[in-house]
Amino acid sequence: MLIVLLDADIIIDLHRFGIWENILEKNKILIPSIILRREVIYFIDDMGTKHNIHLIDNAGSTFTEVSVTAEELINFRQKFDRFIEEELDPGETEALKILLDRNDCCFCTCDKVAIKTMALLGKREQGLSFEKLLKSSGITKNLERKHKENYFKKYLDEGSILRIQRFGLKKNGEVPL
């Protein structure tokens, strides 16, 4: 059973595809507080109908809410140069800080900048594409490009190049390289 930290885009797409419950049954799910409380609100189905997502009542029973303090979040965010800092939303920033502090989970996202930043932080091996999450849970689906493993790997590779070239972090960013 994988321990998986989920970004908002993944939670929304799991609901849109009707496979949220399947993922919960086969994995231990972690959801950052900002994502849970501010970012996962609804999804729109293929017919254009809006469906609300109500997760907060299930925190602690079907998944675990995880968080960092406001001070930790501010200090972490300040480690990045403005190009990374401006592109990461608060939920992704919290998720990446949690990932940096833990070695027991994977982070699943479709966001290019979040994927690159994961590699920049030296957490490449803890990245998990949407496609791999589904496969590891025994689910096959016709997927969009952003969900595919090769898309995920492309942005991990770009983040690894940034890491090697020492771009993306401020000079005094204390993240170990």
Secondary structure, 3 states (H helix, E strand, C coil): CEEEEECHHHHHHHHHCCCHHHHHHHEEEEEEHHHHHHHCCEEECCCCCEEECCCHHHECCCEEEECCCHHHHHHHHCCECHHHHHHCCHHHHHHHHHHHHCCCCEEECCCHHHHHHHHHCCCHHHEECHHHHHHHCCCCCCCCHHHCHHHHHHHHHHHHHHHHHCCCECCCCCCCC
